[in-house]
Amino acid sequence: MRTLRLLTLYCNKTDDDNNNNTKVAETFLTVDNGKFQGFGPESMSNGSNWNINANIQFNVEAIISFYDENLIRKQSNTKHFRSHIVEENEVLKGPKKVSFASNNANYVLTYEII
């Protein structure tokens, strides 16, 4: 049994309809480790940081999924859905970063396996 530690989610860029970089998006994370766990919603805008600090135990692998309010509206369109698989062999290798990006937004999740 390993522990996935979700550390932070940083917003590099949000959907910028009016070019003022102040648009706020409701963001969510889920982890599927044999059971489904959700985190959020968290209001984020350009440059904001979400200190998640959550520990999730898993065997072999866990799937981290990201979506925001815009992606929820388009759930039937799977090309907008973002996920990342973490594996137990990443244990004690320090923090890892994964980007959840589209044409209109870019978020970076930092996590580690302990």
C-alpha positions, -999 to 999 in steps of 0.1 A, spaced: 0 0 0 13 34 -10 1 69 -3 -5 95 -29 0 130 -15 -17 157 -35 2 189 -27 -8 219 -48 -26 229 -79 -13 260 -96 -32 280 -122 -8 292 -150 -36 304 -172 -74 304 -173 -99 308 -201 -93 345 -210 -123 357 -230 -117 393 -224 -78 393 -221 -78 407 -186 -66 374 -169 -91 377 -140 -116 351 -150 -123 327 -122 -129 290 -128 -142 264 -104 -118 235 -104 -121 199 -92 -98 169 -87 -108 133 -84 -88 103 -75 -98 67 -84 -79 43 -62 -105 16 -62 -129 40 -46 -138 75 -59 -127 106 -40 -134 142 -50 -117 174 -41 -131 209 -47 -146 229 -60 -119 255 -57 -122 290 -73 -90 296 -92 -78 324 -115 -46 332 -133 -17 328 -108 -37 313 -80 -25 283 -60 -46 256 -42 -29 240 -13 -47 206 -14 -26 186 12 -46 154 9 -33 118 14 -49 89 -5 -38 53 -1 -37 31 -31 -24 -3 -45 -4 -4 -77 -19 27 -93 -43 56 -89 -59 78 -115 -60 116 -108 -85 134 -129 -89 172 -134 -117 192 -146 -131 227 -143 -166 242 -147 -161 246 -184 -151 209 -188 -181 197 -168 -204 214 -192 -187 194 -220 -184 161 -202 -198 141 -231 -168 153 -251 -140 132 -237 -112 151 -255 -117 178 -228 -113 154 -199 -78 152 -183 -64 125 -162 -30 112 -150 -20 77 -138 4 75 -108 21 42 -100 35 28 -68 70 25 -83 72 64 -81 75 60 -43 101 83 -25 112 99 -58 102 133 -46 75 157 -58 63 153 -94 44 178 -116 18 171 -141 2 197 -164 -35 197 -172 -37 220 -202 -60 229 -230 -61 258 -255 -78 280 -229 -63 269 -196 -32 255 -180 -29 240 -145 0 223 -128 -5 197 -101 23 188 -77 21 154 -60 43 128 -44 42 91 -36 52 82 0 
